[in-house]
Amino acid sequence: MRAINLAQVVEYFDPKEILRGQHLRDWFVQRPGTPRQRLRIALETQRDPQKILFVGHRGAGKSTELNKLAEEIGGSFHVIGFDALTVTGRSTMRYEDLMLALSTQVTRQCIDQGLIGRPASEPLREGWQALADWWRRTVSGFSLGAPGEVETMASLSTLLGEIEIGVSQSAFTRDQLNAFADREMPELLRRLNWVIGQAQQHLNPKRLLLVVEGLDKVDLEAARHIFRDHAPTITGLQAAMIYTFPLALRYSDDYQIVRRGFDRDVYLPNIALRHADGSEDERGGELLARIVLNRMEARLATGDALQQMAVASGGIPAELVKLVNNAALYALERAADAISLDDARNVVRDLRRELAANLTLAEWRLLKTRHGDRILSNEPEVQQLLYKGALIEYSNDVEWCDVQPALWSLLEHYVEEENGQPAGDDR
């Protein structure tokens, strides 16, 4: 399935869409260097539930790889996944936010996906009633839920959905529930592991895999708090787990501490269009072209327009999808039938402005230095530039880095002004 007109290009290149189902099967591009097969082998051969960090740049394609993994291990695992950032709505997330999200999401999805048998037997009915009563006591001061017996497990799912809404919409409710969760964490873990145990019995011989995304996008201090300071808690569930992890913290002194709390870490490299010495990496260009042409007919964009957007993406698939989407809008605004080089230049200019708006004078100086030497190191300033997306890491040779290509023209004309901002008409 490929777009045959620009209106479909806008639809098929939705930057917020995570590939799954038929779109995943139609548009997926196999990448060299993907750790997906190693993930599959580790999960299927280890009887102890594996706790895994999945590391990569924001937009590198981790969600797509994880959805493909879920398809490939469907015979041996049932996957429950969610985006913690979306559920909590907090980029400054704390471990209590994460554990509450795990509790509500895993329990709700186990119920809604039919992984829990109906509580027909008395011990099981009592177990569900005790779980529901515990949650009601938890939220009794927040006008959430209502007392009563668990006539259906759907009532518990509804209650947990109300908790999620209350936490995401009210800072007061969130703080109060977090305080409760911190005090009652052993009990929260025990209750959640009871639910997981019931699901595991229902799934047998399949096993449960929990995939928690979104943590690669949270504030770096929040990520340190969760992964470095509370690894025993967030890995305390009796199921295999994969957590996405921010690339920037891979280049920090904390990373070795974090790794010790997990069974393994795997890394998804970015797609490189060149080598560390500046020479072209043809394989990277071919991969980016396939990502685009799997979704649309080639006649809908000129070759030089596609090349311009591929380079400006920095080899980040999500960035390329966003550029094509926006370029199609520019072309439709002109009532054109195809994306032109001018449309591509417009979207690259927009990306340049977006990235440049978040950079300090000191960061511009550091970017200019890194563009010259391409040395990747673990200073906090480098971590922050990786987090902002202004600096991109590659590993097609030695591990190296370069400035996001949309910013190169500003580096060439860099002049410090009194306001601390780089000059140039291209901003």
Summary of the structure (lengths in Angstrom):
residues: 427
radius of gyration: 23.6
end to end distance: 37.6
largest distance: 75.4
contacts: 1392
relative contact order: 0.13
helix: 56%
strand: 11%
